[in-house]
Amino acid sequence: MVTVVDAFNFLHDYGSADALAERGIAASEEDDRTLVELLIEQIEFCNVLVVNKADLVTAATSRVCSAFLPASIRAPYRWLAALPRCRSVRY
């Protein structure tokens, strides 16, 4: 499974208590998950992690993401950084 993480918004979103419904992105009316639960589900079992917008974050934010994200992944994975104007990534 490929997961794309928005490095610019990740830490803000990960610290959020918002429900998916509050953001208008719930899968159904019965979907009572929080945004953090969805982020964790998508990151935990990915095989490929693409970090997008890494060029828009500070060095400190980049270090936090670089430390946190790999520690959250349970499966063997590949880490890819998406570059500005990048159309395709080969791995």
Secondary structure, 3 states (H helix, E strand, C coil): CEEEEEHHHHHHHHCCCCEHHHHCCCCCCCCCCEHHHHHHHHHHCCCEEEEECHHHCCHHHHHHHHHHHHHHCCCCCEEEECCCCCCCCCC
